[in-house]
Amino acid sequence: MTLTSSDNQAARGRVISPNVSLAGFLLLFVASRLLYLMLIDPSQLGAWVSEELYRGAIAQELVTGLTLPFTEYRADNYGLGSLVIGALAAGFFLLFGPTLFALKLAPLLLFTLALLFWYQTIQRAAGDRVAGYFAMLFCFSPPLFTDYSVTAMGFHSESIFFSALTVLLLFRMLSEEEGSLVVPVLLGLTAGVGLWFDYIYGLTLLATLGFWLWHDKGRFWRAPVLWSALSFLVGFAPWIVINVQMHFAGLVISGRNVWEHFGLAYLWKGLAHPWNLAPVNFLRTIASDDAWDLYRRAANLVYSLLYLGPILTAGVLRLKTGRSAPAGVNDRGRGPRETRPSRTHPAQPTLVGFGILYLFVFALAVQFSHFRATRYHLPAYPFLFLLAAHSLARCQDAFPRVQRQIQAVFLASVVLLALGAHAPLVSLDRPGAAFSTKGYSYALLPWIYWWTHAPAGSVDREFFLEVVQQPFLSDTLPKLSSDDQRDLSRAIALLLARAVPLNAQAEDFSRIERLVPPGFNRHFYYLVGATAMGQHPNELPKAVAAVDFVRHRSAAAHHLALIGIYRAWPWFAPLDSSPESLAHSPAPVAPELSPHYWRALGLWAGRYWYE
């Protein structure tokens, strides 16, 4: 059975395709991302820089020698993609040095391979023309997609690599009447690894199973299915091994079980506020999630029209003529005309059908959950590109006399819109900042170790102290540079500050104080104050009283704790009371602390008036 797309264009006029080869598109994609890294404003390097630098620390540990078993460096228990990114980045660190540029080459490699797999799949199923349009949309993508294509997190965005490989293997397997079992085995391994890489790949897995069952209905349970299932278990084995040891902590996300994040309440909320429906929210933030920037909101609107225009036009043409007109030949110029669907010849599943199925599953999953952040949207972009590219080809076939004009207008719009949408993100003040910025940081190492290893129901204070006294921290410090030692020591001081019981006895405080790294006592006292403010976010007097026990240690320590309170106050204080009232009748403050108090009040006022 030939699995061609329903994109069997009529042989009316000469078919026009973007005159660029696969190698050219790959080169264009890589060059565009490298240029983006070269020119991007340092302040726009991404919202995940701290977490990215921790992935860089994993890579640096691989280069300099591991202190812990490799799996112990994972950033969370429910997705092991951080380890994959760290391993890939280690290779680039060896080639280019431990810079932010080298770190960001790891996700770029995965996105480039995803483009390669998608191009080959579309070329085989729908022809060179649709594959070329897809590649253009992939290269000249919205800023959000561009940003995540060089974001080294090992999560939702990089999972498109596994989705692309899955689609390639699935269609190759289904198009071979008597193929070998190698492809089903590779498909199962890809699915297993993709699922433990990031759970959002599960949407691709669901779409794959549904599509496969649709294609092989009545003869689904065959040897390829069995081999795929067995190889899936092999690929998923690392997740099973780690989570058996951690009492299946990987089933808990943000303090709740995975299934508790889904429910009908999210649907009712969306229906009550249509702007929050998953498809609408996706289009509203397709280029940027900055709702305060009119320029970027306009970019969201234009990008939505750019993609939906061809799709809706092709849909209307399909409704008017799709069922009545005979099908032609595909772009590749081979194969007979398709038989129109009927009871004896039902419609065959196609690549476009798979794309529609995935987007349907994606929309349902997002709508029935609270996973609404734009980072969860990234896996859907390639499928949207596929539908837009396929629809554009259909529109060309429907109007053969203006094929060239349709192509020229669309491609020019794609390129110009991409240039205009990315313009606010670039700067010539510090070109190439990513090439000289250090690509790793140990500041999050103790925190992430605590996050991934804290037993359920444990008291934070007790486990904080246990983490700080772990041998791996004392083994890691000596091999670090002075800057890295400072970052790690500051993180240890913060952990210890979190472990201090407020209004503690002198013995308890002294026991914790002895664990502070040498030279970081000032940081420790300051952070004790910030911790007190965090525990009393709405009541400044209570936070001040909570650190009164530090006064008995020393006046200087108490002074630093109060500074920590006032510096943290603006970020914890409520916004339901007027800052002017506090300015006219300020709380009693020691004269030496007055500058810190008024600074905090100014920051709070800024939040109050802005938010």
GISULFEN-V117607 format. One line per field, one symbol per residue. burial: + if it has 16 or more other ideal C-beta (glycine too) atoms within 10 Angstrom, else -. A space follows every 50 residues. Layout:
burial=???
This chain:
burial=--++++++++----++++---+--++-+++-+++-++-++----++-+-- ++++++++++++----+-----+++++++++++++++++++++----+++ ++++++++++++-+++++++++++++++++++++++++++++++++++++ ++++++++++++++++++++++++--------++++++++++++++++++ ++++++++-+++--+--------++-++--++--++-++--++--+--++ -++------------+---+------++--++++++++++-----+--++ --++-++++++-++--+---------+-+++------+---------+++ +++++-+++-+++-+++++-++-+++++++++++++++++++++++++-+ --+--++--++--+--++--++-++-------++--++++++++++++++ -+++------+-+++-++-+-++--++--+---+++++++++++++++++ -+-+----+--++-+++--++-+++++++++++--+---+--++-++-++ ------++++++++++++++-++-----+--+------+------++--+ +-+++--+---
